[in-house]
Amino acid sequence: MDVYHSWIYVYILNTTWMVRAILYATFALNILSPILVWFIFRGQKVLGKGGLINGVIKTVIDRKGAQQPSPTQK
């Protein structure tokens, strides 16, 4: 089978955006994997209720809510 001349390879896999997406995903995985392993070995949740990502999102939402003045204050 001639893979390098197939439509999928020529118009999808060999495009600049696909190569960059694969490259960025690989870089992100290489940077984030030690952090994820560290949290897992410490016994902390990373995802889900009470996890790291949930806590970060909750903190950001709380900070944005604290910055907004209430409607009665003008």
C-alpha positions in Angstrom: 0.0 0.0 0.0 1.3 3.4 -0.9 0.8 5.3 2.3 2.7 8.5 1.4 0.4 9.2 -1.6 -2.9 8.4 0.1 -5.4 11.2 0.6 -5.3 11.0 4.4 -1.6 11.4 4.6 -1.3 14.1 2.0 -4.2 16.3 3.1 -4.4 15.6 6.9 -1.4 13.9 8.4 1.3 15.8 6.5 -0.1 19.3 7.0 1.5 22.0 9.1 -1.3 22.3 11.6 -1.4 18.5 12.2 2.4 18.3 12.7 2.3 21.2 15.1 -0.6 19.8 17.0 1.3 16.5 17.5 4.4 18.4 18.5 2.6 20.6 21.0 0.7 17.6 22.5 4.0 15.7 22.9 5.7 18.7 24.6 2.7 19.2 26.9 2.7 15.5 27.8 6.4 15.6 28.5 6.1 18.6 30.8 2.9 17.6 32.6 3.5 13.9 33.1 6.1 14.3 36.0 3.6 16.6 37.8 0.7 14.2 37.4 2.8 11.3 38.6 4.0 13.3 41.6 0.4 14.0 42.6 -0.7 10.4 42.1 2.2 9.1 44.2 1.3 11.6 46.9 -2.2 10.2 47.0 -3.9 13.4 45.9 -6.6 13.5 43.3 -5.8 15.4 40.1 -9.3 15.3 38.5 -12.7 15.1 40.1 -14.3 16.4 43.2 -11.6 17.6 45.6 -8.9 17.3 43.0 -6.2 19.8 42.0 -7.9 21.0 38.8 -11.2 21.4 40.5 -9.5 23.4 43.3 -7.7 25.7 40.8 -11.0 26.4 38.9 -12.8 27.1 42.2 -10.1 29.5 43.3 -10.2 31.4 40.0 -14.0 31.7 40.2 -13.8 32.8 43.8 -11.2 35.5 42.9 -13.3 36.8 40.0 -16.3 37.0 42.3 -14.4 38.9 44.9 -13.2 41.5 42.4 -16.7 42.3 41.1 -18.4 45.0 43.2 -21.9 44.2 44.4 -24.8 46.0 42.7 -25.5 48.0 45.9 -22.0 49.5 45.9 -21.5 52.3 43.4 
